[in-house]
Amino acid sequence: MNLNKPIVAAAAQIAPVFMNKKASVEKYAECIHDAGRQGVDLVVTPETGIPTYPYWRNNFGYTTPESAALWKDTVVSFYDQSVRIPSPETDLLASACKSAGVVAVIGINEQDDRDGSATLYNTMLFIDRDGTILGRHRKLMPTHQERFFWGRGDASDLRVFDTHFGKLGGLICFENHMTLMKAAMAVKGEEIHAASWPGWWSYGGKDNALKDMTGDVRPLFLSDQDSAVREYAFETQSFVVSSSLYLPEDAVPDDFPYKKTAAWKWAMGGSSIANPFGAYVKEPIFHREELVVAELDPKDRIVAKNVFDCMGHYSRWDVVSLEIRDEDFGPQGPPKERPRRIKLEDVEKVAARHNLPAEKVETILRELDELSVAVEE
């Protein structure tokens, strides 16, 4: 990270074109172009904005032939309008990044690229400013009814990417609460963090109203996102660019079967940007589309780490340590190392070269092998 060059970051609070990946991708591409015109280095978009988040996740069942038919049609449409990596849709997004000179983190519903699979994943797609696809992060633990829609990512997708402004990583929704995931991102050297959400929700109420220091109750303080974004920033001394989905109910077609029963109220936005002190550079924005832009000072990270450095003087790896796995656990599992076989004639050649009995060389090899197994155990 260049300490003398500010980073211009943006959380793109833009509504998708509901269940239409082509139109949604085109809208996202135009947003990237707009960000480029504003001198933005990084754009982060909401969780599964393409083609939308499944706000109807509490609407399912097969109690009647009619309800089963509606569910079937929605499942097929949702899959069909999801994105594969790579594809013409990702090509268009990559082209926009290259043209605008912008790094983008795009929230998509992703079709699995494994042969034989038709599973969807809740995915963050990372694209560099030259249009190169850096990689992806699949949500590791879908929440509650989300498990009806998405599979679980694996360890190979927990990554941090080198960009022109620093090391960039990202987590999705409640992953930003997962203590060991945050620790893993810090261990990997993350400096700027992308957080994606499906909107904003409230845990407040008549007898549970959270107030700020002025005594006022505001939406800002009624959701776990407020604490999650700011604590992630402070805990890891990173900048957090948090993008939340905005989708007004009137943007959903009337013929969508679950329009009257889905949780559209969550889709109120809430995008924000926080600095490494855990303070908002941009407070959450609600109920409108907006490219939430802020200039970040890399020196803030050094000052924050002077006080609390989770990877330096404030760490105690001698007391608590972390094991991170990187293998892709696909259908065939991680690659297995093949056992080496030593031919008898090779043993005899080595024995003759060192003027030793072949039996002696075989004994040495066997004992070394036993010792290597003992060390592994």
ABEGO torsion letter per residue (X at the ends): XBAABBBBBBBBBBBBBBGBAAAAAAAAAAAAAAAAAAGBABBBBBBGAOAEBBAAAABBEAABAAAAAAAAAAAAAAAAABBBOBBAAAAAAAAAAAAAGBBBBBBBBBBBABBGBABBBBBBBBBBAAGBBAEBBBBABBBEAAAAABBBBBAAABBBBBBAAEBBBBBBEAAAABAAAAAAAAAAGBABBBBBBAEBBBABEAABBBBBAAGBBBAAAABAAAAAAAAAAAAAGBBBBBBBBBBBAAABBAABAAAAABBAAABAEGBBBBBAAGBBABBBBBGBBBBBBBBBBAAAAAAAAAABBAABAABBAAABBBBBBABBBBAAEBBBBBBBBBBAAAAAAAAAAAGBBAAAAAAAAAAAAAAAAAAAX
